């Protein structure tokens, strides 16, 4: 098992990517890489093989739903934990995607500490609070 972990943040809003990178900075042994849309996210996944993906739902070129479907269809990413971020209020569209035990959901705007705790719990299960 790798001692350091990689998180891929896929969001078209650079300020959200910066916020996530800053929020995860306090987690020891976590490296954050970024992509601005689903297509770039899939390429970054192939290159870096991250341990966790934080994925926005609404993006240009390829949205988070299609990106997640691609990730789940590929053997090397089928079980990678994914946290879906969205401001979409109709959660029924997300429910089929959340049936995979490796997929979680966090509404936007999100609370930084909750994101940090969720990421830590997925990357380091059973290992304290991440500080």
C-alpha positions as CSV (number, residue, x, y, z in Angstrom):
1,X,0.0,0.0,0.0
2,X,1.3,3.5,-0.9
3,X,2.0,5.6,2.1
4,X,1.3,8.9,0.2
5,X,-2.1,9.3,-1.5
6,X,-3.1,11.2,-4.7
7,X,-6.4,13.0,-5.0
8,X,-7.6,14.1,-8.5
9,X,-9.9,17.1,-8.4
10,X,-12.0,17.6,-11.6
11,X,-13.9,20.9,-11.7
12,X,-14.3,23.6,-14.3
13,X,-14.1,26.3,-11.6
14,X,-10.5,27.1,-10.8
15,X,-11.5,28.7,-7.5
16,X,-13.2,25.4,-6.4
17,X,-10.0,23.5,-7.3
18,X,-7.9,26.0,-5.3
19,X,-10.3,25.7,-2.4
20,X,-10.1,21.9,-2.4
21,X,-6.3,21.9,-2.8
22,X,-6.1,24.3,0.2
23,X,-8.5,22.2,2.3
24,X,-6.6,19.0,1.7
25,X,-3.2,20.6,2.4
26,X,-3.6,19.9,6.1
27,X,-3.9,16.1,5.4
28,X,-0.5,14.5,5.7
29,X,0.8,12.5,2.7
30,X,-1.9,13.7,0.3
31,X,-1.0,15.1,-3.2
32,X,-3.6,16.9,-5.2
33,X,-3.7,17.0,-8.9
34,X,-6.3,18.9,-11.0
35,X,-8.2,18.8,-14.2
36,X,-10.7,21.3,-15.6
37,X,-13.3,19.0,-17.1
38,X,-14.2,15.3,-17.5
39,X,-12.0,14.6,-20.5
40,X,-9.0,16.1,-18.9
41,X,-9.9,14.2,-15.7
42,X,-9.9,10.9,-17.5
43,X,-6.5,11.7,-19.0
44,X,-5.1,12.7,-15.6
45,X,-6.5,9.5,-14.1
46,X,-4.6,7.4,-16.7
47,X,-1.4,9.3,-16.1
48,X,-1.5,9.5,-12.3
49,X,-3.7,6.6,-11.1
50,X,-5.1,8.6,-8.1
51,X,-6.4,7.0,-5.0
52,X,-9.5,9.2,-4.9
53,X,-11.4,11.5,-7.3
54,X,-13.4,14.6,-6.4
55,X,-15.7,15.2,-9.3
56,X,-17.9,18.1,-10.2
57,X,-21.2,17.1,-11.9
58,X,-21.8,20.2,-14.1
59,X,-18.8,20.8,-16.5
60,X,-18.3,21.6,-20.2
61,X,-17.0,19.0,-22.7
62,X,-17.7,16.0,-20.5
63,X,-19.8,16.3,-17.3
64,X,-19.2,14.5,-14.1
65,X,-21.9,11.9,-14.7
66,X,-20.4,10.8,-18.0
67,X,-16.9,10.9,-16.5
68,X,-18.0,8.7,-13.6
69,X,-19.5,6.2,-16.0
70,X,-16.2,6.0,-17.9
71,X,-14.3,5.6,-14.6
72,X,-16.6,2.8,-13.4
73,X,-16.4,1.0,-16.8
74,X,-12.6,0.8,-16.8
75,X,-11.0,-2.1,-14.7
76,X,-8.2,0.2,-13.3
77,X,-10.7,2.8,-12.0
78,X,-13.9,0.8,-11.3
79,X,-13.4,0.7,-7.5
80,X,-11.6,4.0,-7.1
81,X,-13.5,6.1,-4.5
82,X,-15.2,9.1,-6.0
83,X,-16.8,12.1,-4.3
84,X,-19.4,13.8,-6.5
85,X,-19.8,17.5,-5.9
86,X,-22.8,19.3,-7.2
87,X,-25.2,22.2,-6.8
88,X,-27.9,20.2,-8.6
89,X,-30.9,20.1,-6.4
90,X,-32.5,17.1,-8.2
91,X,-30.7,14.3,-6.5
92,X,-32.8,11.6,-8.3
93,X,-30.4,12.0,-11.2
94,X,-27.5,11.1,-9.0
95,X,-29.1,8.2,-7.1
96,X,-28.2,5.5,-9.7
97,X,-24.6,6.6,-9.6
98,X,-24.5,6.4,-5.8
99,X,-25.4,2.8,-5.8
100,X,-21.7,1.9,-6.2
101,X,-20.2,1.6,-2.8
102,X,-17.2,3.6,-3.9
103,X,-19.2,6.7,-4.9
104,X,-20.2,9.4,-2.5
105,X,-22.0,12.7,-2.8
106,X,-21.4,16.1,-1.3
107,X,-23.7,19.1,-2.1
108,X,-22.3,22.5,-3.1
109,X,-21.6,24.7,-1.4
110,X,-19.8,22.2,0.8
111,X,-18.3,22.6,4.2
112,X,-14.5,22.4,4.0
113,X,-14.2,20.3,7.2
114,X,-16.7,17.8,6.0
115,X,-14.9,17.4,2.7
116,X,-11.6,17.0,4.5
117,X,-13.1,14.4,6.9
118,X,-14.7,12.5,4.0
119,X,-11.4,12.5,2.0
120,X,-9.4,11.3,5.0
121,X,-11.9,8.6,5.8
122,X,-11.8,7.2,2.2
123,X,-8.0,7.5,1.9
124,X,-7.0,6.4,5.4
125,X,-9.9,4.3,6.8
126,X,-9.7,3.6,10.5
127,X,-6.8,6.1,11.0
128,X,-7.9,8.9,13.2
129,X,-9.0,12.4,12.2
130,X,-6.3,13.2,9.7
131,X,-4.3,15.7,11.7
